[in-house]
Amino acid sequence: MASRKEQKEQAKAQRLAKEQAATDRAARQRRMQTLGGLLAVVVIVVVVLIVVSSGGGGSAIKPETAAAKAASKHVNSLLAGIPESDGTLGKPSAPVTITEYGDLECSVCDVLATPSSFTNPESEQGSGWEDQLINTYVKTGKARLVFKSLETASSENPDSSAWVQQQVAAEAAGLQGKEWYYLELMYNEQGAEGSNYVTESYLQGLAKQVPGLNFKKWMSDRNKASLRSQVNTENNAGTAVDGGSGSTPTVVISGPVGKTATPIVGLPKSGYAAYVAAYNSVA
Amino acid sequence: MNALTIAILIVALIGVAEASYLTYIHYHGLGSLPCFGKNSGHSSCEAVQSSVYSKLAGVPVALLGLLGYVTIVASTFVRGELARAACFGTALIGCCFSLYLTYREIFTLKEICEWCVASACLMTVLAVLAAVRYLRAS
């Protein structure tokens, strides 16, 4: 039989064990509460992040909106007074030819074409470089600007017919000497890549913003098989430029004596200076 | 600093380096980003990093990732349950959001950015390590 002292020690040990167990239980409870709170915060933050991220996409600018009017005003002032024939902007006799291979849904082409005040649906800021090329070389008669179709971003469009539709729409405007108005307007009013924004009403909306365009003739010209064939021919030729990289925008600058500068693919790291250097190397 | 904390620190520092590079590239031209994939004329990394999912309310996701990694690094130098919880919470948020972005890459953009996948892996490893550290120490 345990002595009184042993009984006391046993009782003390039991009390301590109980206290320890209670402390552990309280700590575990506190830990679970903290963990639960932490997971709740994580879930809330992640849901907010996903909602904000999903809301990032955007549709194209609608023709009647203030943004479309601003884009139209910019394009009109950029191209006013510059002659255009057969899709060539500028004096046909200009000694240097600047050829842009582009896809009207390509957001990088959009960066090249739009002014620095413009931010596209991909949140990319315009470079203003094409505006500079037009103002410096095309308006002054030093160069002419040619656009050729090359499919890149349009292949991401769920509507696989959009590519030909949009490029033909621009070419049809070109039959009235307005291709560059159409191209510039579409770049300035572009929607997010792959967002299926190129609808018939979008294409018609752009045409209605082109000053002096005969809408009825434009609608009729869009049915011409020759324009579809032209888009396909340009696309095939475009894939061979720059060793078949098939990137847009690709800018090729060629001079009067058959000299051609190395194609500028994408957005050059040296910026607008790359175009100036290419021009100077062939002019 | 125990082995687990050192492991978290090392992985998070790799994340800091990667996110810093991607943030730099974001502001200095995505075209120079090395990438295996190429589709529709642009590298798949460029396509992902310039997509609508590359920014949150105008802030590049790469920069947010950098802030996350820096928070995790900082938390390893602070003692206490709160710091461990902050480390775990940040890593878990990063991991979950990275998984969402990877889903977007595969099913919406149909482009894979190796840099983004690498970061998602780092965040997943960090979330596991930070969870073990948090639960063990508690």
Interface residues (C-beta under 8 A of the other chain):
Chain A: A27 R31 T34 L35 L38 L39 V41 V42 V45 V46 L49 I50 V52 S53 G56 G57 G58 D103 C106 S107 V108 P121 E122 S123 E124 L150 E151 T152 A153 S155 E156 A192 E193 G194 S245 G246 S247 T248 G266 L267 K269
Chain B: G29 G31 S32 N39 S40 G41 H42 A47 S50 S51 V52 Y53 S54 K55 L56 A57 G58 E81 A85 F88 G89 L92 I93 C96 F97 Y100 L101 R104 T108 L109 K110 Y134 L135 S138
